[in-house]
Amino acid sequence: MAQAPIQFDRASGALEGANLWERTAALALVTGSKISSHFSHMGYIACANLLRKTLPERNIAIRLNPDAVFEFPYGDGYWSKLLNRSYNYEDELELLFADSIDVDYTLLDCGANYGYWSVLVSSKPFGAHKAIAIEPSGQNYPKLANNARVNGGRFETMKCAIGAARGTARLSGTKHEAFSIAGDPSVGGEEVPVIALDDLIGDGKVAATGKYLIKLDVEGVEIEAIKGGVRLLQADSVIMCEEHGSDRSHAVSRFILEQTPLKLIVFDPRSNRMETVTELSILDRIKVSTHVGYNVFGTASAFWQDRIEAMNAKTARRMQ
C-alpha cells in the first residue's frame, strides 16, 4: 500500500508527515530554488531529480490555498520549486486568473501535465471556475486524474493531445513537463488521440458562445492548435501560449500577429503591464533566458481586451 502523501502548506510553511531525511531534502530543495532563482532556475531540475533518487517513492500534497491541493511525486524537479514559498509559477498567468475571479469563464487547460492551473482556477479563491484539463501522456494522466480526485472531482479531465485536426499522433520525450507530439514519430513513444480545439464545440464539451481562457502548453504544437481553434477563438476567448526563450524567431507570436485576427499581448516586466504587441522586437528584450518559457496572449475579444486594459489601470493606480 502506498504511503500517505507528505503535506506542505504554502501559506504557513508547515511540513507534515515527513521523516528526518525527507525534511532535510525539503530544505535542500528550497535552498536550491532560492539560489537558482537568480539565474532563472538553471540546473535546478537536474539537481532536484538527482536528489529524488535518494528519496522513497511517495507523493507530496501542496496546499496552494485553503481550497486547492496539488499532489506530485516528492522530489520532482519541475514542481518542487513550489516548496519555496517566495516562488511564483507563471505569475503572468496568475495575474489574469486572479483578475478574472468575477468572470463566468471556463479554463481549457491544454497540456495540463498534473493539473496545476485546473486545481487553482477551480478553487474558491480563484472563483471556482469550470475547468477541462487535457493531457495526452499515459505517464502524466494518472497524476492529473489524482489531482482532480483529491480536489473533489471538480474539474474534468481528458486524455488526448491538441492539434490542428482530429486523429492520432506519437507522443515522445524524456521529461514529463516536455512530452510532445511534434517530434520524429520513428523515435518511439506512445500513440495518443488528437483533437482540435473546435472539436470541443462539436463534441458538446463547450458552447461556441462562452467565455474561455485557453492555456496552450503543447510543446511545439501551439501553431497547429491555434489553426484547429478558429471557431473557439471567435468567441470571448484568450489563448495563453508558451514562447520558448531559445526561439529567437518568436515563431508562435509571429504566427498570432501575422496569420490570425487575434491581438498579441505580452506581460512586460519593465512597465508591469500587459502590452499589446505590434513589433516583435519587444520579445527580444523580454525573453532574457534561453531555457525557460514565456507566456504570450492572443485574443480577438473586445470583452477580454477591455478587462486587460482595466487590469493595467488598476496596476498603475497601485504603483502610484
Beta strands, then each sheet from edge to edge (+ up, - down):
strand 1: 6-9
strand 2: 15-16
strand 3: 59-65
strand 4: 68-73
strand 5: 106-110
strand 6: 130-134
strand 7: 156-158
strand 8: 161-163
strand 9: 167-171
strand 10: 190-196
strand 11: 211-216
strand 12: 236-244
strand 13: 263-268
strand 14: 273-276
strand 15: 293-299
sheet 1: 2+ 1- 3- 4+
sheet 2: 7+ 6+ 5+ 11+ 12+ 15- 13+ 14-
sheet 3: 8+ 10+ 9-
end
